Amino acid sequence: MSQRITRINALLQREISEQMRRYYRADTAAITISDVSVSADLRNAKIYYSVLGDDAEIAASQKLFRRIGKDIRQRVSREITLKYFPTFYYTYDPSLERGAEINEILDQLDQESK
């Protein structure tokens, strides 16, 4: 991945998080933008997010992004100038949840060894 794409990914991640915090604070308090992956031609961007909570919270966040996704893209496009502004595709990212499960297992193993 080129240095430019890496910088654009980080910039979009920061700005999406900022717009969510600024305009949708109550709805998105439990949602974290974990990663952004922009295609090489800058036409598409996958926005990976994680959610604190259970399956109901995950389903609610998916509905929320279907409702406010285009608005977030418009707000971000006003702040960031690119030749081609990507279309956002929101994808749930369970990696933080898996990481927490692994940490729990390691803690249990550590306690058992003592």
Rosetta blueprint (number, residue, H / E / L):
1 M L
2 S L
3 Q H
4 R H
5 I H
6 T H
7 R H
8 I H
9 N H
10 A H
11 L H
12 L H
13 Q H
14 R H
15 E H
16 I H
17 S H
18 E H
19 Q H
20 M H
21 R H
22 R H
23 Y H
24 Y L
25 R L
26 A L
27 D L
28 T L
29 A L
30 A L
31 I E
32 T E
33 I E
34 S E
35 D E
36 V E
37 S E
38 V E
39 S L
40 A L
41 D L
42 L L
43 R L
44 N E
45 A E
46 K E
47 I E
48 Y E
49 Y E
50 S E
51 V E
52 L L
53 G L
54 D L
55 D H
56 A H
57 E H
58 I H
59 A H
60 A H
61 S H
62 Q H
63 K H
64 L H
65 F H
66 R H
67 R H
68 I H
69 G H
70 K H
71 D H
72 I H
73 R H
74 Q H
75 R H
76 V H
77 S H
78 R H
79 E H
80 I L
81 T L
82 L L
83 K L
84 Y L
85 F L
86 P L
87 T E
88 F E
89 Y E
90 Y E
91 T E
92 Y E
93 D L
94 P L
95 S H
96 L H
97 E H
98 R H
99 G H
100 A H
101 E H
102 I H
103 N H
104 E H
105 I H
106 L H
107 D H
108 Q H
109 L H
110 D H
111 Q H
112 E H
113 S H
114 K L
